[in-house]
Amino acid sequence: MTAVMTLLDRLKQVVGPEGMLSSPSELVVYECDGYTIEKNKPDVVVFPTSTEQIVRIVRICNEANVPFLPRGAGTSLAGGCLPVGGGVMISLTRMKRILEVNSRDRYAVVEPGVVNLWLQNHLKPHGYHYAPDPSSQGACTIGGNVATNSGGPHTLKYGVTVNHVIGVEFVMPDGQVATTGGPIEDRPGYDLTGVIVGSEGTFGIASRTWVRITRNPEAFRTLLGVFESIDDATNTISDIIGAGIIPGALELLDKLILKAVEEAFKFGFPLDAGAVLIMEVDGLEAGLDKDAERIEAIAKKNNAREVRRANTEAERLLLWKSRKQAFGAVGRLAPSYCTQDGVVPRTKLPHILRVIQNIGRKYDLRIANVFHAGDGNIHPILLFDERDPAQVKRVMDASREILDECIACGGSVTGEHGIGVEKIDFMPKLFTPDDLSMMVRLRSAFNPENRCSPAKMFPTAGACIEAAGPARRAAM
């Protein structure tokens, strides 16, 4: 290797010319994730196909003092894979093998580029499933789910990603390969796997994951409650949980989102309703009818004008398709949208939704709501046109007010999308300077030069000063 060999030449030796993108027209695809308000192109995108290739890429970046960051499918909604300082983007989409399924010990081993839905479909003939099911599961990858600790409709009962990841092989920012956890549960020592899940790529790059798989429920009962008002729907949610019933899922769609979903899927949603609530219980066949009857009674006590049941598996699947593809249907309502990800106590849902409505009126914005109601994880969708700077500013101001109110309610600014770059300024509102300093110290134990996924999660001034050496953009 000659001294004058450029970074791009060295990377090309690792992944080959077909495994690298560097032209401006190609890089524009990677300038943002689902959070489109902030954009910046990487200098180069590489597509490794093995842990060994990731290691070589990371070591080349360190030798050149160039920042790097991993990326999955780009479905995240907080700028988690935004290349803030340019540098090398490591796209993991070609590492897409399901390496092992062990139904007796109830785990699977997958590479980071495996799409969530692929794993579900692969497990189905075995009688198992992977419980975390983000609404973007048809596109999002397991590696990205691990990075942001993703949730989903059925995590109300089954738990989020961290509850189903039992081990991670990851390439540390210095190029070493480490493994935490594995197929044996409850190993002694610190739970480093739990620390890594949700670290948004700031601790390293997951190259292999051991995930817990769950036996499919014997049966389901899926109901659709139709309400005149959001208040009645949210009060139903609190009463169901208060009655000691733990549904598989509780999902709310408001009037605005119903319009888009009905146009897209023709499910038969009532367009004059204030909100609908998808309520599902699952488990052993015995007892499910009783739970469904109790839920129906609670909904009607809260003024549900009707409660429908999905009478066939086809009806149930269409209902869930309508819910899970609701975000895609939003494109029928506006050219652009910004989805927030706040969390409030369930009892505060009526309050926060009234606040969201008032904020929409204040900033002259339409705001649609579809969210994981059972665990208080709200997803207000602010509709706008990003070509109009005035609208962008109103969206950002409105988003800040919504998330500030979530904090005031005793909640958080993220339930599953992460902090990324979008919500860094909220971290000092959630944590003390000492808390933030300790988090930075933890990250520095894994990523001392802050070269891996820089400028993510933590503020760089004020309550928390990050120590990081200067990094340069890739030499072309």
Secondary structure, 3 states (H helix, E strand, C coil): CCCCCCHHHHHHHHHCHHHEECCHHHHHHHCCCCCCCCCCCCCEEECCCCHHHHHHHHHHHHHHCCCEEEECCCCCCCCCCCCCCCCEEEECCCCCCEEEEECCCCEEEECCCCEHHHHHHHHHHHCEECCCCCCCCCCCEHHHHHHHCCCCCCHHHHCCHHHCEEEEEEECCCCCEEEEECCCCCCCCCCHHHHHCCCCCCCCEEEEEEEECEECCCEEEEEEEEECCHHHHHHHHHHHHHCCCCCCEEEEEEHHHHHHHHHHHCCCCCCCCCEEEEEEEEECCCCHHHHHHHHHHHHHHCCCCEEEECCCHHHHHHHHHHHHCHHHHHHHCCCEEEECCCECCHHHHHHHHHHHHHHHHHCCCCEEEEEEHHHCECCEEEEECCCCHHHHHHHHHHHHHHHHHHHHCCCECCCCCCCCCCCHHHHHHHCCHHHHHHHHHHHHHHCCCCCECCCCCCCCCCCCCCCCCCCCCCCC
